[in-house]
Amino acid sequence: QVQPVESGGGLVQAGGSLRLSCAASTSNGVFIAMGWYRQAPGKQRDLVAAVSGGGSTNYADSVKGRFTISRDNAKNTVYLQMNSLKPEDTAVYYCNERRLAGTILHEYWGQGTQVTVSS
């Protein structure tokens, strides 16, 4: 099964930092966007940050000013630098990749990486 590969989750104290990495699953098709979503227990999966093929970025209000998403085109990898982490950032973080092949939009999800922020 084709899926992006995530790394970088873990346990950190409040105020600390983590960097998540997501290597794209494929280079086929036209890159549309890659982003990070998160899902806490009992809650829905929500967008954290995303970067488009044109380089524009989008962030959830709750992480603006603390998280930064970036893309290394040569490595086909997206990073999420998370600073000033809070206990409410605790969740499973999923990488999402969207590519256009012809007229079909393909969406790929990573398996998820756990981020736990202790108070």
Salt bridges, closest charged atoms under 4 A:
ASP61 OD1 - LYS64 NZ 3.06
ASP89 OD1 - ARG38 NH1 2.92
ASP89 OD2 - ARG66 NH1 2.76
GLU97 OE2 - ARG99 NE 2.67
GLU107 OE2 - ARG98 NE 2.98
